[in-house]
């Protein structure tokens, strides 16, 4: 059993390894759509990052400072490809 602790202190249990995206989806469909990345034990990771043991997880959206930086970084890659 994998236990994920969320920023508000609540806990979610999963029977098998999950991704950060799966954790977001388990919280709600709206959060899953808004999710850009996650933080696992304070480390910024992408949504496909596997969670295989008990961790603290937060979901990063465009409302977070890190989310804005992710959008800017991704957009710069798109612009570089276009040029």
N, C-alpha and C positions, 0 to 999 in steps of 0.2 A: 504494500500500500504506500503510495506516494502522497505526502501531505504538502500542500502549497499554502503558504501564509500570504495573505494580501495586505496592502498598506493599511487598511482599516482594522487589521488584527483578526479578521475572519479567516477561516481555514477551509480549504476544499481538498477532498480526498479523491484520488484516482487509482484505479486498479492496475494500470499499466503506464509505462512512460507516455508522456504527452509533450506537445510543443507549446511554446508561449501563445501561439495562435489558438490552440485548443483551449487553453486556460481562458483567454479572452472570450471565446465562443461560449464557454460554460457559464460565464458571468452574464452575457447577454448578446443578442444579435447586433445591436447598435454598437456596442463596444468592439465587437469583432470587425465590423465594417470600418470603424474609425481607427483601429489599431495600426500603428506604423512600425512599432518595435516593442521591446520589453526590457525590463531590468530584472536580472536574476542575481540575487544577493548583491545588488548595487551595481552590477556590471551590465552595460548596454549590449543587448543582443538582438538578432533579427527574430521575426515571428516563427521561423522554422527551427529555432534552437530547441533541442530536446531537453526535457526535464526528467531525469531518471532517479532523482533522490529528493528528499525533503529540502525545500528552498523557500526563500521569500521572493515573491514575484510581483512586479507592478507592470501595468500596461502603459505604453507611451503613445499618446495621440498628438494631433496637431496643436492641442491646447497646452502642451508641455514645452518648456524651453528646448529640451532635447529633440522633440518632434519637429519644431521649426528648423533646427539645424539639419535634421535628416532630410526634410523636404528641400532645403537649399542645396544640400550636397547632391541629392538625386537629380535635381533640376540642372545643376552644373554639368553632370555627366550627360544628360540629354542634350544640352546645348552644345557640348563638345562633339557629340556624335553628329549633330546637325551641321556643324561647321566643317 
